[in-house]
């Protein structure tokens, strides 16, 4: 649910296209940060509503760090794999809004 919610907000704020053709490096990092915040918040809101409040701040922080690192690993792995596509090299990421 969190990734789709972040995508929906990005469509409204950035006019993000379904093809992601207007997704810049800066926007990608902003969306990654938004996802790594929203996902743990939604999970821990559910835990809180179920009465599971023991060490909630520590668990929230741990999940935030894990989501952020995991997303970075996936993004950079995909960037590296794209270099192996025929006719493509590693192109510099565009920065902008």
N, C-alpha and C positions, 0 to 999 in steps of 0.2 A: 504494500500500500504506500509506503514512504517514497519509493522511487517514482511511482506514478504521480503522487502529490507534488513532488519537486518538479517533475516534468510539466505538470499542469500550470504551476506557478511560473515556470520559465517561459511557457508559451505566452502567458499574459504580460510578463515584464519585458522579456527580450524579443517577443514575436518568434520564438523558436519554431522552426519548421519541422514537420514530421521526418523529413529527410536529413535533418541536422546539418544542412549545408551552411547555415549561418552560425554554427557553434564554433566559437573561437577558443583559444587556449585559456584565456582569462575567464570566460563564461563557464568553461568546463570545470575549472578549479573552484569557482564560486558554487556551482551546482554540486560538486563533490563535497564541499564543506557543508552545504545545506542538507544534503542527504545524510552525512555522517552525524549531524545534529538531530535531524528529524526522526530517523529510524530508532535510535535509542530512547528518545523522548516518548515516542508512541509505545514502544515496548514497556517502558517503565511506568507509563500512565496506566497501562493494563495491569501490571504487577501491583501498583498502588491501589487500584480499584478492587483488586482481589485480596487486599490486605497484606501483601508481601512487601513490607517496608524495611526489613532488616538490611542494613548496609546499602540502602538504595543509591546514595550519592556515589559511593565507591563503584558499585556495579554499573551505574550510568556512565561514569567516566571511563571505566574499562571498556565498555561497549563502544563508546564514542571513539576511543583510540583505535580499537580493533577495526571498526568500520572504516575509519579514515585510512589506516595503513593498508587494509585489504583492498580498498578502492584504488589507492595509488599503485599497488602491485598489479592489479588487473589492467589499469590504464597504460602503464608503462610496458607491460607484457604485450598488450595489443599493439602499441606503437612499434615495438620491436618486430613483431610478426608482420606488420604491414610492410616493412622494408623488404620482405621476401616475395612480395607479390610481383608478378611480371610487369616490367615497365614502371616500377615505382621504386624510389629510393627513400631515404629518410629525409623528408622535407622539414624545414624549420616550421614550428607552430606559429601561426599568426597571433599577434597580440592586439587586442582592441575590443571595442564594444559593439 
